[in-house]
Amino acid sequence: MAAGATAPTANEYISHHLVNLSVGDGFWRVHLDTLIMSGLIGVVVFGLMWLAGRRAKLVPGKFQAFVEIVVEMIDTQVRDTFHAKSELVTPLAITVFVWVFCMNAIDLIPVDFIPWIAEHVFHQQHWKAVPTTDPNATFAMSLTVFALIFVFNFRFKGVGGFLHEVLAAPFGIWLAPVNLALRIVEEFAKPISLALRLFGNMFAGEVLFILIALLAGAWVWSSPVASGVSMLAHVILSLGWGIFHILIITLQAFIFMMLTIVYLSMASESH
């Protein structure tokens, strides 16, 4: 934060960090920073996992062992939750957990670091580094799960079986309009809850990191004693919230993965 009259106010600082780099207008507005960051994270992370698989040894190294632990943990969750047979669910669950976790983990990088690189190296004034703080990203993932729910419904139940379940459950075929209305609400609640839960938790965490970062700027205009206290508070709060945030980003990735598995399991089973 620059000193002097050109230094931004707290509101300007917060607003600056919450604006996406985007092109286009209206419905066709595209957040370039979200696309670039999520794509870059995916290429790096899954590229490393691919290399670990290609170079797998009978006696695994540390990284191979870590990847195997993650894959085995997720595979266990799928086998315990998804009771039908599908070769898609386990790879999908691994992708969801690892990708969402790594996108969330960008929040642990100091809030000014990546925007500083974007501004001074790539000359971009705005840059939101955490893709999951953008509702467009979380809704895109949840809508993909939403589409897969219908694919699994038609695959395992057939068109007739799916329509019968929609119209007859839970109150019987004579109350088909009521059953249909309840089913519509239930189905549309799934992607909305998936997207908003992840977005809300990550956005709140990002805002809190920004507020903590503001404490570091107090030394510019405060007295020596006040500036020392503000810097100490900044360090303590950043460290404490960062440690706690590790639990949050892991839990949110795990919840998104588990709900995806549960929804696909429900779609593959009869009511």
Secondary structure, DSSP 8 states (H G I E B T S, - for coil): ---STTS--HHHHHHHHT---EES-GGG-EEHHHHHHHHHHHHHHHHHHHHHHHT--SS--HHHHHHHHHHHHHHHHHHHH--S--SSHHHHHHHHHHHHHHHHHGGGS-TTHHHHHHHHTS--S-----GGGSHHHHHHHHHHHHHHHHHHHHHHHHHHHHHHHHHHTTT-GGGHHHHHHHHHHHHHHHHHHHHHHHHHHHHHHHHHHHHHHHHHGGGGTS-HHHHHHHHHHHHHHHHHHHHHHHHHHHHHHHHHHHHHHHHHHHHHS--
